[in-house]
Amino acid sequence: MGRYVIRRLLQGLLTLFITLFLLHYLMALSVQIRGNPALLFFGGERTPDPAMLAQVERLYGLDDACYDRTGDPCLAPFVERMQNYARGDFGTTLTGNQDVGELLAIWIPNTLRLFIFATITLVTLSMILGTWAARHHGRFVDHSVRGTTILIDSVPVFLVLLAYVYIIAVPLTNWARGIWGDESFMGQLFRPSYSADYPWVTIIIPGIIVGTVGLATLTRLVRASQLENLGSDYVRTAKAKGLKRMRITVVHVVRNSMIPIVTGVGYTFAYMLSGAVLTEGVMGIPGMGRMIFQAVQRQETNLVIVGLTASAVVVITVTMIVDLLYAALDPRIRYE
Amino acid sequence: MSESLSSEAPQASLWKDAFRTMRRRPDVILAALILLFVATMAVFPTLFTDKDPTRCIGRDARQRPDTWFRGEHPLGTDGFGCDFAATIVHGTRPTIALAVTVIVFSILIGLTLGILSGYYGGWVDAIISRALDVFIVIPLMMGAILLLSLFRGRGSSGGLLETVGPPALALTLFGWMEFCRYTRAVSIETKNLDYVTAARCLGAKDRRIMFRHVLPNAVVPVTAVVPTTLGSIIVAESALAVLGVGVQPPATSWGVLLAKGTEWAGGGYIYLFGLPLVLLILTVFAFATIGDALRDALDPKLR
């Protein structure tokens, strides 16, 4: 077990390193092909004085000659970047000159909060629906659960969000505030945009909406693995013993069908960041997704690399936890 | 039930069985009809409209479709006076072409890399697995946004290839991993089975074993995920277009129509947003339904 964990950790670190290098190379290529973002400092169209441009390039760390040669992987700046990251220095943003490390401390918790609510929604809904469908296998309930979840999954999540923000949120907020008052939990819950004063409450609804992504897949997984268990010998024994149906479902079926479900949740977690880009954009949540998108648009090399690396760390960690959870859930699985 | 079935069709193959099960489900038939409609629209746009989507008359701008499906403009006109029915119909081809291109290339890359890494193992496997990890770590949308924004060219009004090319390339680059994983798993599982060893003893070359004996095993798991993936590619395309990095505006696709439609929907021209949206949801729903049924039909465990 210990050796397995160490091997996985090393593999994860290697993946992280390759990802970092690939991102660095991409951003370098972009500077080489699309032009130097230092020009943005002078406001787009104007041609600045060469000496001033050189000054600004030095300020942003873009003064290395390799940025003028297309295709050069820019190894020297890469090594420098790695050394800075290793020291915990994540650099500053091009616009506003803020410390990226401090900004991350604001963005990461927001995105994590979003993910927590999304994961809770996804797991709860798919467990309930999947169990329900499996118990009524082949009947009307089964078919309608499937049809509904597929339909929900077919509607792109950003369109649900747009509809929520522009159509539903304001009347709902007014209604809730009329009853419970402005400052109450319910009064803040339905707000159409994020508020820094209520960092938990205002993220619940977007979290729930993001949580519907992948609902059909996970419900399907739950249903399939429960059907497999429902037909197994130990469930028949439990039935023969005269156990209650609820007890059979919870203790014998649900628990044993957790393994594929844990995998499913692990992988959806990796995809959630994609959903976060649009969600955070629409709801105005200052989180990783929105910031990475804006950074890409503004060619903020450093911000993009730091942001995507942070998300890579999350994905690698989650996948590893999932693999380790297997052993905890199924005593037959042992890692050598 | 199952006995009478098997006596009825003694030679039934997995595919024939799957087809027979699928044919009996009403939801699958409905989904197939929707897809047929969309495919016809993509291949023969002139069957549905005789107007040119690029011929726009400013005088006729923003006509609501009061006479639904009849009259001069069956679905009204958009903000620049272009016939909206023609715009939607002609926007179908890029959308479908993009989805099909992405899936074909993703499967090709995935199958090739998957079988190479699964069959040879060793350092080939090590390299391909690392590449797999790296691409999985960067989420699809993020990767596509990154590539498309970094290397954004001028707005293209050229042919289909120029319009669809960049988003297709970006989505393919971050979409092959699922197929690769399935193929790799299948190859590892089957390469040491008796019939493969037998083929090797008979002197079959590596290439023959890979393509004749190992690869066919991967066809079933890969096919089962294709329809659902097609649906998600269409959604990804529309998301990219709404963000402004997908197919670029002089050209049309459903995503571009949605992106433009969001600006008009608030001002009372909700059909400019609603119609492409309904079409998109129906198509994705149809793909997902067929995908769901296909997985069931191809999964021997659920028989």
Boltz contact constraints between the chains, C-beta under 6 A:
constraints:
  - contact:
      token1: [A, 15]
      token2: [B, 133]
      max_distance: 6.0
  - contact:
      token1: [A, 15]
      token2: [B, 134]
      max_distance: 6.0
  - contact:
      token1: [A, 18]
      token2: [B, 134]
      max_distance: 6.0
  - contact:
      token1: [A, 19]
      token2: [B, 134]
      max_distance: 6.0
  - contact:
      token1: [A, 19]
      token2: [B, 137]
      max_distance: 6.0
  - contact:
      token1: [A, 30]
      token2: [B, 150]
      max_distance: 6.0
  - contact:
      token1: [A, 150]
      token2: [B, 288]
      max_distance: 6.0
  - contact:
      token1: [A, 150]
      token2: [B, 289]
      max_distance: 6.0
  - contact:
      token1: [A, 151]
      token2: [B, 285]
      max_distance: 6.0
  - contact:
      token1: [A, 154]
      token2: [B, 281]
      max_distance: 6.0
  - contact:
      token1: [A, 154]
      token2: [B, 284]
      max_distance: 6.0
  - contact:
      token1: [A, 154]
      token2: [B, 285]
      max_distance: 6.0
  - contact:
      token1: [A, 154]
      token2: [B, 288]
      max_distance: 6.0
  - contact:
      token1: [A, 155]
      token2: [B, 281]
      max_distance: 6.0
  - contact:
      token1: [A, 156]
      token2: [B, 235]
      max_distance: 6.0
  - contact:
      token1: [A, 158]
      token2: [B, 239]
      max_distance: 6.0
  - contact:
      token1: [A, 271]
      token2: [B, 139]
      max_distance: 6.0
  - contact:
      token1: [A, 273]
      token2: [B, 139]
      max_distance: 6.0
  - contact:
      token1: [A, 274]
      token2: [B, 139]
      max_distance: 6.0
  - contact:
      token1: [A, 274]
      token2: [B, 140]
      max_distance: 6.0
  - contact:
      token1: [A, 274]
      token2: [B, 141]
      max_distance: 6.0
  - contact:
      token1: [A, 277]
      token2: [B, 141]
      max_distance: 6.0
  - contact:
      token1: [A, 296]
      token2: [B, 145]
      max_distance: 6.0
  - contact:
      token1: [A, 296]
      token2: [B, 146]
      max_distance: 6.0
  - contact:
      token1: [A, 296]
      token2: [B, 149]
      max_distance: 6.0
  - contact:
      token1: [A, 297]
      token2: [B, 149]
      max_distance: 6.0
  - contact:
      token1: [A, 312]
      token2: [B, 137]
      max_distance: 6.0
  - contact:
      token1: [A, 315]
      token2: [B, 137]
      max_distance: 6.0
